[in-house]
Structures are given as structure tokens and as C-alpha cells.
Amino acid sequence: MQNKTNILTRGSKGVIAGVCSGIAEYYGLRKNGLRLAFLITSCFFGIPVLVYIILWMILPSYPISKAMARELSRKAEQRRGIKGK
């Protein structure tokens, strides 16, 4: 049995940068619903746009290779070990 590690990354099928896609995949939400919520809140407030740009810069891109996926998984396990202590 393989231990599935869910890692927050930018999505593989993003419209602009994949931030909404990655968040939707991580939390099990609908991608288009999250994008719509982002657009609506962006019309009334400027903060979602700023948060999107920050997440675009700090979130790792979707792991293209198995080596990248293993590395991200290892880092997530290390962080979880530190938080668990």
C-alpha cells in the first residue's frame, strides 16, 4: 500500500498560473467554482489579486517528473515531522 501524500502545488491545468487549479485539487474543490469565487471577490476587493500573485511566486509548479514528485513528497514529510514534535 502506497502512502499518498497530498502536496499543495500550482495545478497542471491552470488558466493563468495554475494557483486556483492547485488549491482546488489540494482541497478537493471544483476548479471553476474556485475561479468564479476568485473573480467575484476580485471585483469588490483587491486583496485576492495580491494573494494570487504571492501564491504564484511561492507555490512550486506541478511536478512534471517522478523525481520532482518524490522531492516534494519528501519535503512535505519533513515538514509534517517537524510539526508533529
PyMOL Python script that loads the backbone (N, CA, C, O; Angstrom):
from pymol import cmd

cmd.read_pdbstr("""\
ATOM      1  N   MET A   1       0.841  -1.178   0.000  1.00  0.00           N
ATOM      2  CA  MET A   1       0.000   0.000   0.000  1.00  0.00           C
ATOM      3  C   MET A   1       0.882   1.235   0.000  1.00  0.00           C
ATOM      4  O   MET A   1       1.760   1.381   0.851  1.00  0.00           O
ATOM      5  N   GLN A   2       0.646   2.128  -0.959  1.00  0.00           N
ATOM      6  CA  GLN A   2       1.450   3.329  -1.083  1.00  0.00           C
ATOM      7  C   GLN A   2       0.842   4.449  -0.252  1.00  0.00           C
ATOM      8  O   GLN A   2      -0.370   4.661  -0.270  1.00  0.00           O
ATOM      9  N   ASN A   3       1.692   5.162   0.473  1.00  0.00           N
ATOM     10  CA  ASN A   3       1.251   6.284   1.275  1.00  0.00           C
ATOM     11  C   ASN A   3       1.113   7.502   0.373  1.00  0.00           C
ATOM     12  O   ASN A   3       2.119   8.061  -0.063  1.00  0.00           O
ATOM     13  N   LYS A   4      -0.125   7.924   0.085  1.00  0.00           N
ATOM     14  CA  LYS A   4      -0.379   9.053  -0.806  1.00  0.00           C
ATOM     15  C   LYS A   4      -0.213  10.344  -0.034  1.00  0.00           C
ATOM     16  O   LYS A   4      -0.913  10.584   0.949  1.00  0.00           O
ATOM     17  N   THR A   5       0.722  11.180  -0.482  1.00  0.00           N
ATOM     18  CA  THR A   5       0.957  12.465   0.139  1.00  0.00           C
ATOM     19  C   THR A   5       0.360  13.544  -0.747  1.00  0.00           C
ATOM     20  O   THR A   5       0.726  13.668  -1.916  1.00  0.00           O
ATOM     21  N   ASN A   6      -0.551  14.319  -0.197  1.00  0.00           N
ATOM     22  CA  ASN A   6      -1.181  15.399  -0.928  1.00  0.00           C
ATOM     23  C   ASN A   6      -0.337  16.652  -0.737  1.00  0.00           C
ATOM     24  O   ASN A   6      -0.131  17.094   0.394  1.00  0.00           O
ATOM     25  N   ILE A   7       0.153  17.229  -1.834  1.00  0.00           N
ATOM     26  CA  ILE A   7       1.065  18.352  -1.777  1.00  0.00           C
ATOM     27  C   ILE A   7       0.420  19.541  -2.480  1.00  0.00           C
ATOM     28  O   ILE A   7      -0.116  19.408  -3.580  1.00  0.00           O
ATOM     29  N   LEU A   8       0.476  20.701  -1.834  1.00  0.00           N
ATOM     30  CA  LEU A   8      -0.068  21.914  -2.440  1.00  0.00           C
ATOM     31  C   LEU A   8       0.931  22.470  -3.437  1.00  0.00           C
ATOM     32  O   LEU A   8       2.001  22.947  -3.060  1.00  0.00           O
ATOM     33  N   THR A   9       0.572  22.406  -4.715  1.00  0.00           N
ATOM     34  CA  THR A   9       1.393  22.950  -5.796  1.00  0.00           C
ATOM     35  C   THR A   9       0.478  23.734  -6.725  1.00  0.00           C
ATOM     36  O   THR A   9      -0.744  23.695  -6.590  1.00  0.00           O
ATOM     37  N   ARG A  10       1.081  24.443  -7.665  1.00  0.00           N
ATOM     38  CA  ARG A  10       0.263  25.048  -8.702  1.00  0.00           C
ATOM     39  C   ARG A  10      -0.245  23.920  -9.586  1.00  0.00           C
ATOM     40  O   ARG A  10       0.477  22.954  -9.834  1.00  0.00           O
ATOM     41  N   GLY A  11      -1.457  24.029 -10.055  1.00  0.00           N
ATOM     42  CA  GLY A  11      -2.083  22.972 -10.838  1.00  0.00           C
ATOM     43  C   GLY A  11      -1.450  22.766 -12.193  1.00  0.00           C
ATOM     44  O   GLY A  11      -0.786  23.650 -12.734  1.00  0.00           O
ATOM     45  N   SER A  12      -1.667  21.587 -12.727  1.00  0.00           N
ATOM     46  CA  SER A  12      -1.114  21.252 -14.037  1.00  0.00           C
ATOM     47  C   SER A  12      -1.921  21.860 -15.176  1.00  0.00           C
ATOM     48  O   SER A  12      -1.401  22.039 -16.277  1.00  0.00           O
ATOM     49  N   LYS A  13      -3.180  22.177 -14.923  1.00  0.00           N
ATOM     50  CA  LYS A  13      -4.051  22.711 -15.969  1.00  0.00           C
ATOM     51  C   LYS A  13      -4.615  24.054 -15.533  1.00  0.00           C
ATOM     52  O   LYS A  13      -5.823  24.202 -15.345  1.00  0.00           O
ATOM     53  N   GLY A  14      -3.742  25.016 -15.375  1.00  0.00           N
ATOM     54  CA  GLY A  14      -4.164  26.333 -14.943  1.00  0.00           C
ATOM     55  C   GLY A  14      -4.479  27.245 -16.105  1.00  0.00           C
ATOM     56  O   GLY A  14      -3.921  27.091 -17.192  1.00  0.00           O
ATOM     57  N   VAL A  15      -5.367  28.192 -15.885  1.00  0.00           N
ATOM     58  CA  VAL A  15      -5.718  29.160 -16.914  1.00  0.00           C
ATOM     59  C   VAL A  15      -4.627  30.227 -17.010  1.00  0.00           C
ATOM     60  O   VAL A  15      -4.161  30.539 -18.106  1.00  0.00           O
ATOM     61  N   ILE A  16      -4.218  30.787 -15.869  1.00  0.00           N
ATOM     62  CA  ILE A  16      -3.163  31.804 -15.879  1.00  0.00           C
ATOM     63  C   ILE A  16      -1.878  31.188 -15.328  1.00  0.00           C
ATOM     64  O   ILE A  16      -0.913  30.993 -16.067  1.00  0.00           O
ATOM     65  N   ALA A  17      -1.867  30.887 -14.047  1.00  0.00           N
ATOM     66  CA  ALA A  17      -0.656  30.325 -13.441  1.00  0.00           C
ATOM     67  C   ALA A  17      -0.919  29.013 -12.732  1.00  0.00           C
ATOM     68  O   ALA A  17       0.025  28.374 -12.266  1.00  0.00           O
ATOM     69  N   GLY A  18      -2.164  28.591 -12.635  1.00  0.00           N
ATOM     70  CA  GLY A  18      -2.483  27.323 -12.004  1.00  0.00           C
ATOM     71  C   GLY A  18      -2.697  27.388 -10.512  1.00  0.00           C
ATOM     72  O   GLY A  18      -2.807  26.344  -9.869  1.00  0.00           O
ATOM     73  N   VAL A  19      -2.762  28.591  -9.929  1.00  0.00           N
ATOM     74  CA  VAL A  19      -2.934  28.710  -8.478  1.00  0.00           C
ATOM     75  C   VAL A  19      -4.303  28.199  -8.055  1.00  0.00           C
ATOM     76  O   VAL A  19      -4.397  27.371  -7.149  1.00  0.00           O
ATOM     77  N   CYS A  20      -5.365  28.676  -8.694  1.00  0.00           N
ATOM     78  CA  CYS A  20      -6.713  28.211  -8.346  1.00  0.00           C
ATOM     79  C   CYS A  20      -6.860  26.712  -8.607  1.00  0.00           C
ATOM     80  O   CYS A  20      -7.498  26.002  -7.829  1.00  0.00           O
ATOM     81  N   SER A  21      -6.280  26.245  -9.681  1.00  0.00           N
ATOM     82  CA  SER A  21      -6.335  24.823 -10.015  1.00  0.00           C
ATOM     83  C   SER A  21      -5.634  23.979  -8.949  1.00  0.00           C
ATOM     84  O   SER A  21      -6.154  22.943  -8.535  1.00  0.00           O
ATOM     85  N   GLY A  22      -4.465  24.417  -8.511  1.00  0.00           N
ATOM     86  CA  GLY A  22      -3.720  23.690  -7.488  1.00  0.00           C
ATOM     87  C   GLY A  22      -4.429  23.669  -6.151  1.00  0.00           C
ATOM     88  O   GLY A  22      -4.461  22.639  -5.479  1.00  0.00           O
ATOM     89  N   ILE A  23      -5.005  24.811  -5.755  1.00  0.00           N
ATOM     90  CA  ILE A  23      -5.739  24.884  -4.488  1.00  0.00           C
ATOM     91  C   ILE A  23      -6.977  23.996  -4.556  1.00  0.00           C
ATOM     92  O   ILE A  23      -7.298  23.303  -3.590  1.00  0.00           O
ATOM     93  N   ALA A  24      -7.673  24.013  -5.691  1.00  0.00           N
ATOM     94  CA  ALA A  24      -8.867  23.178  -5.852  1.00  0.00           C
ATOM     95  C   ALA A  24      -8.515  21.692  -5.770  1.00  0.00           C
ATOM     96  O   ALA A  24      -9.234  20.923  -5.133  1.00  0.00           O
ATOM     97  N   GLU A  25      -7.419  21.285  -6.409  1.00  0.00           N
ATOM     98  CA  GLU A  25      -7.001  19.883  -6.349  1.00  0.00           C
ATOM     99  C   GLU A  25      -6.614  19.490  -4.923  1.00  0.00           C
ATOM    100  O   GLU A  25      -6.942  18.391  -4.476  1.00  0.00           O
ATOM    101  N   TYR A  26      -5.932  20.363  -4.216  1.00  0.00           N
ATOM    102  CA  TYR A  26      -5.457  20.059  -2.864  1.00  0.00           C
ATOM    103  C   TYR A  26      -6.618  19.889  -1.881  1.00  0.00           C
ATOM    104  O   TYR A  26      -6.619  18.967  -1.065  1.00  0.00           O
ATOM    105  N   TYR A  27      -7.604  20.787  -1.966  1.00  0.00           N
ATOM    106  CA  TYR A  27      -8.724  20.749  -1.029  1.00  0.00           C
ATOM    107  C   TYR A  27      -9.942  19.995  -1.556  1.00  0.00           C
ATOM    108  O   TYR A  27     -10.949  19.896  -0.855  1.00  0.00           O
ATOM    109  N   GLY A  28      -9.873  19.467  -2.764  1.00  0.00           N
ATOM    110  CA  GLY A  28     -10.983  18.695  -3.320  1.00  0.00           C
ATOM    111  C   GLY A  28     -12.166  19.560  -3.730  1.00  0.00           C
ATOM    112  O   GLY A  28     -13.315  19.138  -3.604  1.00  0.00           O
ATOM    113  N   LEU A  29     -11.897  20.764  -4.218  1.00  0.00           N
ATOM    114  CA  LEU A  29     -12.945  21.680  -4.642  1.00  0.00           C
ATOM    115  C   LEU A  29     -13.066  21.663  -6.166  1.00  0.00           C
ATOM    116  O   LEU A  29     -12.211  21.120  -6.865  1.00  0.00           O
ATOM    117  N   ARG A  30     -14.128  22.260  -6.655  1.00  0.00           N
ATOM    118  CA  ARG A  30     -14.295  22.397  -8.098  1.00  0.00           C
ATOM    119  C   ARG A  30     -13.425  23.556  -8.585  1.00  0.00           C
ATOM    120  O   ARG A  30     -13.438  24.644  -8.008  1.00  0.00           O
ATOM    121  N   LYS A  31     -12.677  23.308  -9.648  1.00  0.00           N
ATOM    122  CA  LYS A  31     -11.756  24.323 -10.155  1.00  0.00           C
ATOM    123  C   LYS A  31     -12.494  25.563 -10.640  1.00  0.00           C
ATOM    124  O   LYS A  31     -12.130  26.685 -10.289  1.00  0.00           O
ATOM    125  N   ASN A  32     -13.520  25.361 -11.440  1.00  0.00           N
ATOM    126  CA  ASN A  32     -14.244  26.508 -11.990  1.00  0.00           C
ATOM    127  C   ASN A  32     -14.999  27.274 -10.910  1.00  0.00           C
ATOM    128  O   ASN A  32     -15.148  28.492 -11.013  1.00  0.00           O
ATOM    129  N   GLY A  33     -15.468  26.598  -9.894  1.00  0.00           N
ATOM    130  CA  GLY A  33     -16.128  27.274  -8.780  1.00  0.00           C
ATOM    131  C   GLY A  33     -15.171  28.172  -8.020  1.00  0.00           C
ATOM    132  O   GLY A  33     -15.521  29.290  -7.641  1.00  0.00           O
ATOM    133  N   LEU A  34     -13.966  27.681  -7.799  1.00  0.00           N
ATOM    134  CA  LEU A  34     -12.959  28.483  -7.112  1.00  0.00           C
ATOM    135  C   LEU A  34     -12.532  29.668  -7.979  1.00  0.00           C
ATOM    136  O   LEU A  34     -12.328  30.772  -7.474  1.00  0.00           O
ATOM    137  N   ARG A  35     -12.400  29.437  -9.267  1.00  0.00           N
ATOM    138  CA  ARG A  35     -12.049  30.539 -10.180  1.00  0.00           C
ATOM    139  C   ARG A  35     -13.139  31.601 -10.194  1.00  0.00           C
ATOM    140  O   ARG A  35     -12.838  32.794 -10.190  1.00  0.00           O
ATOM    141  N   LEU A  36     -14.390  31.187 -10.212  1.00  0.00           N
ATOM    142  CA  LEU A  36     -15.506  32.127 -10.200  1.00  0.00           C
ATOM    143  C   LEU A  36     -15.524  32.923  -8.895  1.00  0.00           C
ATOM    144  O   LEU A  36     -15.723  34.138  -8.910  1.00  0.00           O
ATOM    145  N   ALA A  37     -15.317  32.245  -7.778  1.00  0.00           N
ATOM    146  CA  ALA A  37     -15.267  32.933  -6.485  1.00  0.00           C
ATOM    147  C   ALA A  37     -14.125  33.943  -6.461  1.00  0.00           C
ATOM    148  O   ALA A  37     -14.278  35.041  -5.928  1.00  0.00           O
ATOM    149  N   PHE A  38     -12.984  33.576  -7.036  1.00  0.00           N
ATOM    150  CA  PHE A  38     -11.854  34.493  -7.108  1.00  0.00           C
ATOM    151  C   PHE A  38     -12.207  35.727  -7.933  1.00  0.00           C
ATOM    152  O   PHE A  38     -11.916  36.852  -7.526  1.00  0.00           O
ATOM    153  N   LEU A  39     -12.834  35.518  -9.091  1.00  0.00           N
ATOM    154  CA  LEU A  39     -13.197  36.643  -9.952  1.00  0.00           C
ATOM    155  C   LEU A  39     -14.197  37.578  -9.278  1.00  0.00           C
ATOM    156  O   LEU A  39     -14.062  38.799  -9.358  1.00  0.00           O
ATOM    157  N   ILE A  40     -15.190  37.009  -8.623  1.00  0.00           N
ATOM    158  CA  ILE A  40     -16.206  37.829  -7.968  1.00  0.00           C
ATOM    159  C   ILE A  40     -15.596  38.636  -6.830  1.00  0.00           C
ATOM    160  O   ILE A  40     -15.849  39.835  -6.716  1.00  0.00           O
ATOM    161  N   THR A  41     -14.796  37.989  -5.987  1.00  0.00           N
ATOM    162  CA  THR A  41     -14.190  38.732  -4.876  1.00  0.00           C
ATOM    163  C   THR A  41     -13.166  39.741  -5.361  1.00  0.00           C
ATOM    164  O   THR A  41     -12.959  40.764  -4.709  1.00  0.00           O
ATOM    165  N   SER A  42     -12.524  39.481  -6.482  1.00  0.00           N
ATOM    166  CA  SER A  42     -11.549  40.426  -7.033  1.00  0.00           C
ATOM    167  C   SER A  42     -12.220  41.691  -7.538  1.00  0.00           C
ATOM    168  O   SER A  42     -11.608  42.759  -7.541  1.00  0.00           O
ATOM    169  N   CYS A  43     -13.477  41.580  -7.968  1.00  0.00           N
ATOM    170  CA  CYS A  43     -14.205  42.769  -8.433  1.00  0.00           C
ATOM    171  C   CYS A  43     -14.497  43.733  -7.289  1.00  0.00           C
ATOM    172  O   CYS A  43     -14.553  44.944  -7.503  1.00  0.00           O
ATOM    173  N   PHE A  44     -14.683  43.214  -6.080  1.00  0.00           N
ATOM    174  CA  PHE A  44     -15.034  44.053  -4.939  1.00  0.00           C
ATOM    175  C   PHE A  44     -13.843  44.395  -4.055  1.00  0.00           C
ATOM    176  O   PHE A  44     -13.839  45.439  -3.402  1.00  0.00           O
ATOM    177  N   PHE A  45     -12.850  43.545  -4.025  1.00  0.00           N
ATOM    178  CA  PHE A  45     -11.673  43.737  -3.168  1.00  0.00           C
ATOM    179  C   PHE A  45     -10.416  43.518  -3.998  1.00  0.00           C
ATOM    180  O   PHE A  45     -10.445  42.743  -4.954  1.00  0.00           O
ATOM    181  N   GLY A  46      -9.331  44.169  -3.664  1.00  0.00           N
ATOM    182  CA  GLY A  46      -8.073  43.989  -4.387  1.00  0.00           C
ATOM    183  C   GLY A  46      -7.178  42.934  -3.783  1.00  0.00           C
ATOM    184  O   GLY A  46      -6.197  42.524  -4.404  1.00  0.00           O
ATOM    185  N   ILE A  47      -7.500  42.485  -2.580  1.00  0.00           N
ATOM    186  CA  ILE A  47      -6.643  41.539  -1.861  1.00  0.00           C
ATOM    187  C   ILE A  47      -6.506  40.195  -2.575  1.00  0.00           C
ATOM    188  O   ILE A  47      -5.400  39.656  -2.602  1.00  0.00           O
ATOM    189  N   PRO A  48      -7.572  39.618  -3.159  1.00  0.00           N
ATOM    190  CA  PRO A  48      -7.395  38.324  -3.843  1.00  0.00           C
ATOM    191  C   PRO A  48      -6.349  38.357  -4.962  1.00  0.00           C
ATOM    192  O   PRO A  48      -5.635  37.377  -5.175  1.00  0.00           O
ATOM    193  N   VAL A  49      -6.260  39.465  -5.663  1.00  0.00           N
ATOM    194  CA  VAL A  49      -5.266  39.570  -6.730  1.00  0.00           C
ATOM    195  C   VAL A  49      -3.869  39.548  -6.148  1.00  0.00           C
ATOM    196  O   VAL A  49      -2.981  38.886  -6.687  1.00  0.00           O
ATOM    197  N   LEU A  50      -3.662  40.268  -5.049  1.00  0.00           N
ATOM    198  CA  LEU A  50      -2.360  40.286  -4.380  1.00  0.00           C
ATOM    199  C   LEU A  50      -2.004  38.902  -3.839  1.00  0.00           C
ATOM    200  O   LEU A  50      -0.865  38.455  -3.976  1.00  0.00           O
ATOM    201  N   VAL A  51      -2.970  38.225  -3.227  1.00  0.00           N
ATOM    202  CA  VAL A  51      -2.742  36.870  -2.704  1.00  0.00           C
ATOM    203  C   VAL A  51      -2.412  35.913  -3.841  1.00  0.00           C
ATOM    204  O   VAL A  51      -1.529  35.068  -3.699  1.00  0.00           O
ATOM    205  N   TYR A  52      -3.111  36.035  -4.968  1.00  0.00           N
ATOM    206  CA  TYR A  52      -2.859  35.183  -6.127  1.00  0.00           C
ATOM    207  C   TYR A  52      -1.424  35.352  -6.619  1.00  0.00           C
ATOM    208  O   TYR A  52      -0.742  34.366  -6.899  1.00  0.00           O
ATOM    209  N   ILE A  53      -0.968  36.597  -6.724  1.00  0.00           N
ATOM    210  CA  ILE A  53       0.385  36.860  -7.201  1.00  0.00           C
ATOM    211  C   ILE A  53       1.420  36.297  -6.226  1.00  0.00           C
ATOM    212  O   ILE A  53       2.425  35.724  -6.647  1.00  0.00           O
ATOM    213  N   ILE A  54       1.177  36.458  -4.941  1.00  0.00           N
ATOM    214  CA  ILE A  54       2.107  35.914  -3.935  1.00  0.00           C
ATOM    215  C   ILE A  54       2.153  34.396  -4.017  1.00  0.00           C
ATOM    216  O   ILE A  54       3.234  33.806  -3.997  1.00  0.00           O
ATOM    217  N   LEU A  55       0.980  33.751  -4.111  1.00  0.00           N
ATOM    218  CA  LEU A  55       0.952  32.287  -4.225  1.00  0.00           C
ATOM    219  C   LEU A  55       1.616  31.823  -5.514  1.00  0.00           C
ATOM    220  O   LEU A  55       2.258  30.772  -5.532  1.00  0.00           O
ATOM    221  N   TRP A  56       1.475  32.575  -6.572  1.00  0.00           N
ATOM    222  CA  TRP A  56       2.109  32.251  -7.848  1.00  0.00           C
ATOM    223  C   TRP A  56       3.618  32.196  -7.673  1.00  0.00           C
ATOM    224  O   TRP A  56       4.289  31.345  -8.258  1.00  0.00           O
ATOM    225  N   MET A  57       4.149  33.112  -6.863  1.00  0.00           N
ATOM    226  CA  MET A  57       5.600  33.162  -6.656  1.00  0.00           C
ATOM    227  C   MET A  57       6.110  32.095  -5.685  1.00  0.00           C
ATOM    228  O   MET A  57       7.220  31.592  -5.861  1.00  0.00           O
ATOM    229  N   ILE A  58       5.318  31.737  -4.656  1.00  0.00           N
ATOM    230  CA  ILE A  58       5.854  30.838  -3.625  1.00  0.00           C
ATOM    231  C   ILE A  58       5.486  29.370  -3.818  1.00  0.00           C
ATOM    232  O   ILE A  58       6.210  28.491  -3.352  1.00  0.00           O
ATOM    233  N   LEU A  59       4.371  29.087  -4.500  1.00  0.00           N
ATOM    234  CA  LEU A  59       3.995  27.681  -4.686  1.00  0.00           C
ATOM    235  C   LEU A  59       4.863  27.038  -5.754  1.00  0.00           C
ATOM    236  O   LEU A  59       5.100  27.632  -6.806  1.00  0.00           O
ATOM    237  N   PRO A  60       5.337  25.825  -5.490  1.00  0.00           N
ATOM    238  CA  PRO A  60       6.108  25.136  -6.534  1.00  0.00           C
ATOM    239  C   PRO A  60       5.186  24.742  -7.673  1.00  0.00           C
ATOM    240  O   PRO A  60       3.990  24.526  -7.472  1.00  0.00           O
ATOM    241  N   SER A  61       5.748  24.648  -8.866  1.00  0.00           N
ATOM    242  CA  SER A  61       4.945  24.244 -10.015  1.00  0.00           C
ATOM    243  C   SER A  61       4.593  22.767  -9.895  1.00  0.00           C
ATOM    244  O   SER A  61       5.205  22.028  -9.124  1.00  0.00           O
ATOM    245  N   TYR A  62       3.611  22.357 -10.658  1.00  0.00           N
ATOM    246  CA  TYR A  62       3.163  20.970 -10.648  1.00  0.00           C
ATOM    247  C   TYR A  62       4.330  20.051 -11.003  1.00  0.00           C
ATOM    248  O   TYR A  62       5.040  20.314 -11.974  1.00  0.00           O
ATOM    249  N   PRO A  63       4.543  18.976 -10.234  1.00  0.00           N
ATOM    250  CA  PRO A  63       5.676  18.093 -10.530  1.00  0.00           C
ATOM    251  C   PRO A  63       5.526  17.410 -11.887  1.00  0.00           C
ATOM    252  O   PRO A  63       4.605  16.625 -12.109  1.00  0.00           O
ATOM    253  N   ILE A  64       6.436  17.724 -12.769  1.00  0.00           N
ATOM    254  CA  ILE A  64       6.391  17.183 -14.121  1.00  0.00           C
ATOM    255  C   ILE A  64       6.951  15.765 -14.161  1.00  0.00           C
ATOM    256  O   ILE A  64       6.449  14.913 -14.894  1.00  0.00           O
ATOM    257  N   SER A  65       7.981  15.521 -13.380  1.00  0.00           N
ATOM    258  CA  SER A  65       8.603  14.201 -13.398  1.00  0.00           C
ATOM    259  C   SER A  65       8.375  13.493 -12.060  1.00  0.00           C
ATOM    260  O   SER A  65       7.980  14.111 -11.072  1.00  0.00           O
ATOM    261  N   LYS A  66       8.630  12.202 -12.055  1.00  0.00           N
ATOM    262  CA  LYS A  66       8.507  11.434 -10.816  1.00  0.00           C
ATOM    263  C   LYS A  66       9.534  11.874  -9.787  1.00  0.00           C
ATOM    264  O   LYS A  66       9.269  11.825  -8.586  1.00  0.00           O
ATOM    265  N   ALA A  67      10.704  12.304 -10.244  1.00  0.00           N
ATOM    266  CA  ALA A  67      11.737  12.780  -9.327  1.00  0.00           C
ATOM    267  C   ALA A  67      11.277  14.040  -8.608  1.00  0.00           C
ATOM    268  O   ALA A  67      11.502  14.189  -7.407  1.00  0.00           O
ATOM    269  N   MET A  68      10.633  14.946  -9.335  1.00  0.00           N
ATOM    270  CA  MET A  68      10.113  16.158  -8.704  1.00  0.00           C
ATOM    271  C   MET A  68       9.026  15.807  -7.693  1.00  0.00           C
ATOM    272  O   MET A  68       8.975  16.390  -6.610  1.00  0.00           O
ATOM    273  N   ALA A  69       8.162  14.863  -8.037  1.00  0.00           N
ATOM    274  CA  ALA A  69       7.097  14.443  -7.133  1.00  0.00           C
ATOM    275  C   ALA A  69       7.679  13.825  -5.863  1.00  0.00           C
ATOM    276  O   ALA A  69       7.185  14.080  -4.764  1.00  0.00           O
ATOM    277  N   ARG A  70       8.738  13.004  -6.011  1.00  0.00           N
ATOM    278  CA  ARG A  70       9.380  12.403  -4.833  1.00  0.00           C
ATOM    279  C   ARG A  70      10.005  13.469  -3.947  1.00  0.00           C
ATOM    280  O   ARG A  70       9.902  13.397  -2.723  1.00  0.00           O
ATOM    281  N   GLU A  71      10.654  14.459  -4.556  1.00  0.00           N
ATOM    282  CA  GLU A  71      11.287  15.525  -3.799  1.00  0.00           C
ATOM    283  C   GLU A  71      10.257  16.348  -3.028  1.00  0.00           C
ATOM    284  O   GLU A  71      10.463  16.652  -1.853  1.00  0.00           O
ATOM    285  N   LEU A  72       9.154  16.708  -3.677  1.00  0.00           N
ATOM    286  CA  LEU A  72       8.097  17.449  -2.994  1.00  0.00           C
ATOM    287  C   LEU A  72       7.472  16.621  -1.885  1.00  0.00           C
ATOM    288  O   LEU A  72       7.145  17.148  -0.822  1.00  0.00           O
ATOM    289  N   SER A  73       7.307  15.338  -2.127  1.00  0.00           N
ATOM    290  CA  SER A  73       6.757  14.446  -1.109  1.00  0.00           C
ATOM    291  C   SER A  73       7.693  14.339   0.090  1.00  0.00           C
ATOM    292  O   SER A  73       7.240  14.333   1.235  1.00  0.00           O
ATOM    293  N   ARG A  74       8.994  14.253  -0.168  1.00  0.00           N
ATOM    294  CA  ARG A  74       9.978  14.175   0.915  1.00  0.00           C
ATOM    295  C   ARG A  74       9.957  15.448   1.759  1.00  0.00           C
ATOM    296  O   ARG A  74      10.009  15.383   2.987  1.00  0.00           O
ATOM    297  N   LYS A  75       9.880  16.597   1.104  1.00  0.00           N
ATOM    298  CA  LYS A  75       9.830  17.866   1.837  1.00  0.00           C
ATOM    299  C   LYS A  75       8.569  17.971   2.673  1.00  0.00           C
ATOM    300  O   LYS A  75       8.610  18.474   3.796  1.00  0.00           O
ATOM    301  N   ALA A  76       7.440  17.500   2.135  1.00  0.00           N
ATOM    302  CA  ALA A  76       6.187  17.529   2.887  1.00  0.00           C
ATOM    303  C   ALA A  76       6.267  16.626   4.105  1.00  0.00           C
ATOM    304  O   ALA A  76       5.775  16.991   5.173  1.00  0.00           O
ATOM    305  N   GLU A  77       6.874  15.458   3.970  1.00  0.00           N
ATOM    306  CA  GLU A  77       7.039  14.544   5.093  1.00  0.00           C
ATOM    307  C   GLU A  77       7.945  15.151   6.161  1.00  0.00           C
ATOM    308  O   GLU A  77       7.689  14.983   7.354  1.00  0.00           O
ATOM    309  N   GLN A  78       8.996  15.850   5.752  1.00  0.00           N
ATOM    310  CA  GLN A  78       9.887  16.504   6.710  1.00  0.00           C
ATOM    311  C   GLN A  78       9.141  17.580   7.481  1.00  0.00           C
ATOM    312  O   GLN A  78       9.279  17.674   8.700  1.00  0.00           O
ATOM    313  N   ARG A  79       8.351  18.396   6.785  1.00  0.00           N
ATOM    314  CA  ARG A  79       7.586  19.449   7.453  1.00  0.00           C
ATOM    315  C   ARG A  79       6.589  18.855   8.419  1.00  0.00           C
ATOM    316  O   ARG A  79       6.406  19.373   9.521  1.00  0.00           O
ATOM    317  N   ARG A  80       5.942  17.777   8.023  1.00  0.00           N
ATOM    318  CA  ARG A  80       4.961  17.128   8.888  1.00  0.00           C
ATOM    319  C   ARG A  80       5.640  16.548  10.124  1.00  0.00           C
ATOM    320  O   ARG A  80       5.064  16.568  11.212  1.00  0.00           O
ATOM    321  N   GLY A  81       6.847  16.036   9.969  1.00  0.00           N
ATOM    322  CA  GLY A  81       7.600  15.503  11.108  1.00  0.00           C
ATOM    323  C   GLY A  81       7.986  16.578  12.090  1.00  0.00           C
ATOM    324  O   GLY A  81       7.966  16.354  13.300  1.00  0.00           O
ATOM    325  N   ILE A  82       8.339  17.745  11.585  1.00  0.00           N
ATOM    326  CA  ILE A  82       8.717  18.870  12.440  1.00  0.00           C
ATOM    327  C   ILE A  82       7.498  19.385  13.188  1.00  0.00           C
ATOM    328  O   ILE A  82       7.598  19.694  14.375  1.00  0.00           O
ATOM    329  N   LYS A  83       6.345  19.488  12.525  1.00  0.00           N
ATOM    330  CA  LYS A  83       5.134  19.982  13.161  1.00  0.00           C
ATOM    331  C   LYS A  83       4.603  18.984  14.192  1.00  0.00           C
ATOM    332  O   LYS A  83       3.977  19.379  15.176  1.00  0.00           O
ATOM    333  N   GLY A  84       4.853  17.700  13.968  1.00  0.00           N
ATOM    334  CA  GLY A  84       4.333  16.674  14.858  1.00  0.00           C
ATOM    335  C   GLY A  84       5.066  16.597  16.185  1.00  0.00           C
ATOM    336  O   GLY A  84       4.558  16.000  17.134  1.00  0.00           O
ATOM    337  N   LYS A  85       6.254  17.191  16.270  1.00  0.00           N
ATOM    338  CA  LYS A  85       7.047  17.112  17.506  1.00  0.00           C
ATOM    339  C   LYS A  85       6.602  18.099  18.531  1.00  0.00           C
ATOM    340  O   LYS A  85       7.170  18.156  19.622  1.00  0.00           O
TER     341      LYS A  85
END
""", "prot")
cmd.dss("prot")
cmd.show_as("cartoon", "prot")
cmd.util.cbc("prot")
cmd.orient("prot")
